[in-house]
Amino acid sequence: MKSFKPFIISKPAENDLRDIVEYTLKQWGKLQKKSYIGLFKQSFKALSTSQANNVFLPITQVRDEIDKGLMSYRIKKHVVYFRETKQQFLIIRILHLQMDPEKNLT
């Protein structure tokens, strides 16, 4: 049986998503914006309903080299950074691959 743990999107991650939406709409139009944002929504849902044994796609990475307990996964040209607690998943930031996570997460 699947477990459920809600996800919370931090204010900086909300701002990241807003910027991604605006940029995608401007560069590639409404259809691509809808598709790309759909990928993020799907990934958040998959994260919150992952199996108790941490079976989860896309594959997450432990990012202790940046900050202890930090995790990430990639969606196309962006990386979602998050933490897991006993109660929830906290989406911390959503950064473009070209952005330095150490500068943008601390």
Summary of the structure (lengths in Angstrom):
residues: 106
radius of gyration: 13.8
end to end distance: 36.7
largest distance: 41.8
contacts: 275
relative contact order: 0.20
helix: 41%
strand: 24%
